[in-house]
């Protein structure tokens, strides 16, 4: 399924005036051999371990480069769309129903830190003006229906989550509490936020309709950047030199060497939507929705197209195994392939 279809499904708003807590927030992920082949939407490195996450709260981990996987203990059955580790032990996962999870044992076990109901209640309690109160009250009434789309882990205490309808939150105490980021003034229409990265101490957020935001003060305030493209951006990637790349619909890639003030188009020669990007020992790689890869060895100025290393796949996430193999998260399960 195309990523936009997945996002549209994830963002469907409940019509109930006061939605009850979904059962998926109270039920742990089902431990089953079938989970080893379940659809995955994200994959990441935790030291030499690989961790993948996906539908119904499934989280898998592998210590042999993705050849064999084991299932982790997860307290919810919500689909998980994003993973980010700050070191070999500590990381976060986030996804549907506003769920944010934390691990301190390299992804083997997870604790729930936040869900959509708790987030709405927190935002309502912290609202300081009528507009914020109205927005928070709508979230309370709509229930836990708003997904997170991306995460950034700054260190073991600080992480950022961004998601549907302009929702962005930060923790500065390891996840004991989460606070709303002040993005509304820079994103007054509440456009979806699909990607977040901290590059050179500055915080960048990318979203739909070409939305690009930047904070120069660790999230205390955000400004909207002049965008080079009006289609959706799905991710951000830092080059070895500290340049910033943003990518998304129809093979669109733009590179900035001045923290987003100006942008240069990078021509991939493809209409394929780009789903993920990583830096592997100075080589930048972008993953298309079909599983094709595009690699750059010149700091993101140009990319070379490669065929899908694991065959055509509805791909969603990418990581590099310790032995150099590619590991791809897809709707057909996690796949390992040699470059």
Secondary structure, 3 states (H helix, E strand, C coil): CCHHHHHHHHCCCCCCCCCCCCHHHCCCCCCCHHHHHCCEEEEEEECCEEEEEEHHHCEEEECCCCCCCEECECCCCCCEEEEEECCCCCEEEEEHHHCEEEECCCCCECEEEECHHHHHHHHHHHCCCHHHHHHHHHHHHHCCCCCEEEEEECCCCCEEEEEHHHCEEEECCCCCCCEECCCCCCCCCCCCEEEEEEECCEEEEEEHHHCEEEECCCCCCCEECCCCCCCCEEEEEECCCCCEEEEEHHHCEEEECCCCCCCEEECCCCCCCEEEEEEECCEEEEEECCCCEEEECCCCCCCEEECCCCCCCCEEEEEECCCCCEEEEECCEEEEECC
